[in-house]
Amino acid sequence: MKAPNLSGNYRSNGKRKVVGRPSPAQQPDSLSSNPAIPDEKSVQHAWVEEFPGGVTVCDADGTIIEMNDRSVDIFEEDGGRALIGKNVFDCHPEPARSELAHLVETRQRNVYTIEKKGVKKLIYQSPWYQNGAYAGFIELSLEIPFELPHFVRG
């Protein structure tokens, strides 16, 4: 199989080939010729907006600071995009509120599956960090098949 032509997006770092954003020397006027990446300011989070899983981010105080499009859809009945700026603890009834408070206090991750309206999801809640300092929590909500293969590798 012939390798695809990845002009500008395929470069060597001396040890291995790296696929990603071209170096400034390769693209001096823009980050990419890809129309999905409109400018440098939005490139950092551009991929997440149309990601098929829900991504909800709160800061260290529990304030919801980001939701991608899928997260907005998931929480539409609870306010959708209007939840940005609200406290995540106000969005959870007991006992979930106390469980979430414990996770935030201990900065532990929480991973589980749920079934709601005939759809199975993996929920992954984890602390996130910025420059090594605790910055808040992120929740990923991913639809998964009811029967999921499991592989043991290595």
N, C-alpha and C positions, 0 to 999 in steps of 0.2 A: 504494500500500500504506500502510495506516495504521500509525503507530508504535505499538509495544506500550505498555501502561500500565506505567511503571516507577516508580510512586510511591515516594518515599523513596530510590531507588537511582539516580536520574538527576538530576544537578545541574550547574549551570554554574560554571565557574571564571573567567568573564569573557571568555574567548576562544573556548571550545568546550565542548561538553557532555561531561561526565565520567560514565562509568558505573562504579559501584563502591559501596563502603561508604557508607551515609548519614552525614551529619555528625552529631555528638553532639546538636545541637539538634533534628534530625529524629527521632532514636531515643535518647532520654535513658536508657532503662532497659536497652537491649540493643543489640548491633551490628546486628542484622538480625532480621526476622521469619522469615527462612529457617531451617528446622530443620537444614539442613546445616551451619550455623555456630552451634554451641551456646553458646560464650562467648568473651570477648575473649582469654583465654589460649591457646585452641586455634585461633583464626582464622588466625594467621600461617602455619601449616603444614597446616591442615585439608584444603585442596584436593589436596595431594600424596598423601595416603594411598590414595585410590582412583583415582589417575591411572593410565591403562592402560599406561604405560611404567615400567620399573624406574628408581628413583632411589636411588642409594647415595652417601652422603656420608662422607668421612673428614676428620679434623682435620689440623692442620699436622704432627703426628707420625706420621700414617698410621693412626690408630685409627679404625675404622668407628664413626661416632656416630649415623647415621640410615639407615634403610632403609624405603622405603614397602612396601605390601602386595605389589605386583608384584615388587619386588626380592627380597623374602623368598621368593616363589614361584620365581623364577629360580634362586636359590642354595639351594633347599631341600636338594638332595643334599649341599651343602657345609656345612650347618648352619642355613640359613635365618636366622631372627631371632637365633639364638645367635651369629652373626657380629658382632653389635654388641658393641663392646668389644675385638674382636680387631684385630690389625694387618693392614692390607690387603696388605702385602708377604708375609706368611705365607700368604696365599690364592693367590699366583701362583707357578707354577714358572718356572724359567729357560727361555727368555730373557725371558719377559714381566716377571719381577721386575726385571731390570736396566733394561728399557725403561721401566717404571713409575718406577723410582728416578730415571732421567734426566728424565722429565717433571716429577716433583715438584721435583727440584733446579733445573731451568731454568724451571719454572712455565709450561710450554707446554701447549697443548691438543693433543689427539689425537682424530682423527675417522676412522672407518673402518666398513666393513660386514663382517658375518660371515653365514655360513649354518650353522645347527646344527639337527639333527633336522627338516630340511625347512622351517625358518623363517628368513627373512632379517631381519637386524636392523641398524640404524644404532647404532653405539656412539659416544658423544660424551663424552669425558673432558676436564675443564677445571678449572683452579684456581678457587677462589672466595675472596672477600675480605669482611672485616667491618670497617667503619669505615676502609676503605682499606688495611688490613693483611692480608697473606696468611693465610688461615684453614684451607686444606686443599684437597682435590680432590673433585669431584663426578663421578659417572658416570651418564649417561642411557643406557638400553637400550630402543630403540624398534623394535617390529616394523614392517617396511615391506614393501610389495609387491615382487615380483621385478622387475616392469616398472614403473618410476616415471617419471611425466612430468617434464619439466624445462622451465621457463619462463625466458626472458630478459626482464627488465623494466627499464624506464628507459633 
